[in-house]
Amino acid sequence: MSILSLTAVELGRKIKAKEVSVSEAVEAVLAQIETYDKEYNCYISVDREGARTRARKVQKLIDSGELTGQLAGVPMAVKDNICTKGLLTTCGSKILESFVPTYSAQAVLNLENAGAVIIGKTNMDEFAMGSTTETSAFGVTKNPWNTQHVPGGSSGGSCAAVAADECFFALGSDTGGSIRQPASFCGVTGLKPTYGTVSRYGLVAYASSLDQIGPVAKDVTDCAAVLEAIASYDPKDSTSIKRDDYDFALALTEDVKGLRIGIPKDYFTDGLDQNVRAAVQSAARLLEENGAFVEEFDLSLVQYAIPAYYVIASAEAGSNLARFDGVKYAYRSKDSKGLHEMYKKTRSEGFGEEVRRRIMLGSFVLSSGYYDAYYLKALRTRKLIKNEFDKAFEKYDVILAPAAPTTAPRLGESLIDPVKMYLSDIYTVAVNLAGLPAMSVPCGVDLKGLPIGVQLIADCFKEKNIIRAGYSIEQAVSREKCEAARAAESKATEARN
Amino acid sequence: MADIITDEMIDYVSILAKLELTPAEKEQAKNDMAKMLDYVDMLNELDTSGTEPMYHVFPVSNVFREDVVVNGDDSEGMLKNAPERKDNFYKVPRTVD
């Protein structure tokens, strides 16, 4: 069995048992990148020598018994909007084309303390603004399942890298679905934690009140392990939350007896692809067979989440991205006459189209005369949406829904109409507005063979509910797959005889 | 509502956003923003009177700490990222004539 087919936790176990060395694991991943990344373009930068040196150091610490965690020695990737000390961090933007941070994000430090080995930085939509990883200044990432299709976004590089075995897990960030939607498109498992669970220190801010870092992994067990490693209270992030418990892996149980699952009827309307609908409904049936209580309910205000999200996210982006002015970081336009012209030229040349569009919208909705009508209106809508979720969680432990209305679109299809691209986030953005934890778990494929993810949403701080439900679905799906394979095998044997 | 996006409005917004747009980009921005705002106007169907704006997920207030330096001097590394520097300073184009 190849090293690459192991999950992160399985590899960690083998490293601990001295069956695999850290260097072997790193070399296996680097070879995989060498073979496939020219085509997929999951990575913006790969730190080959850094990873090799680190592998030797981590091996020593494991051998001496100083590193005992389950991710010790496991190679991983980091989305390129998460700061890594001494490693290029571009946010997929020309304006940060040569930015090298002097510090690492707290989530990265936590993983380094756990002994994980950073392989490189993954591609993304510019400043995480996009749903396809096509707005990156460093080329598009292709979906490893079918290279004619996008991997989703904005954490498309992280999700494609995990799908293509170019790392064992990755960090992504999720502002409006940027972990869950590409995880669904790439057939991997991605989790957005409760707002405040993972420190945002060192995450280049897009929309600060919505942004969360989270794991992208091969399965639910890995997701829980990575979440345990990265979640921490951090005084450096003023919105960081001190939680009562961090032992997410305790929820890895197939038993869902008594778990109350709500399916929002409003998420299963006309815009939903038939294959996606069928796969998501079958995931709900699997939970029911495992003892969960499943029923449909009305979650209203669904259609208002996207307009509210784009107003709020653009407003926050407009403010956050004001710091990129050609003075402190990376790119500066040549030949500007004065300071003000330098600012304007740098930003116009350095930012791509989608980023400029959102900065313009953000500046407008915050401008005097329109602030109340747009920005405050959106924030009031946000409160109403949060109230709807509060009501739902009085009755249910988990809300089960699609992660995206379709499977991965073809390359180039989505950029033609921005509003249409925004609509692909319809099932994910409300979760960010309300600060909830949610996870996308693979639950099937469509007729073209492209993966489908089911989204599991819980109330704030109830990650364990979605991990439990996700694990239950995952085990049942893999059993079904095995049975189908066995049935096909015995049919083939019969035919041969 | 989208008819508020006039040429003057685009000029004003690009000053706020510190962006310089070509005439073609301005026209594009006008169309994009009008289309987006038409869509956003859907929010007016909702009665939000009496609802407090939700800026944050949890009630957050200022978080205070002792005013003690905890980080080292990273100035050299930070200045390395500057497009232009002079000694220990960021260098910018002329600001006054």
Interface residues (C-beta under 8 A of the other chain):
Chain A: S98 F99 V100 T102 Y103 Y195 G196 S209 P235 S238 T239 I241 L301 Q303 Y304 P307 A308 Y310 V311 G318 A322 D325 G326 V327 K328 Y329 A330 Y331 R332 S336 K337 G338 L339 E341 M342 Y343 K344 K345 R347 S348 F351 R356 R357 I359 M360 L361 G362 S363 F364 S367 Y374 L376 K377 A378 L379 R380 T381 R382 K383 L384 K386 P418 V419 L433 A434 G435 C460
Chain B: M9 I10 Y12 V13 S14 L16 A17 K18 L19 E20 L21 A29 D32 M33 K35 M36 L37 Y39 V40 M42 L43 N44 E45 L46 T48 T51 E52 P53 M54 Y55 H56 V57 F58 V60 N62 V63 R65 N71 D74 G77 M78 K80 N81 A82 P83 E84 Y90 V92 P93 R94 T95
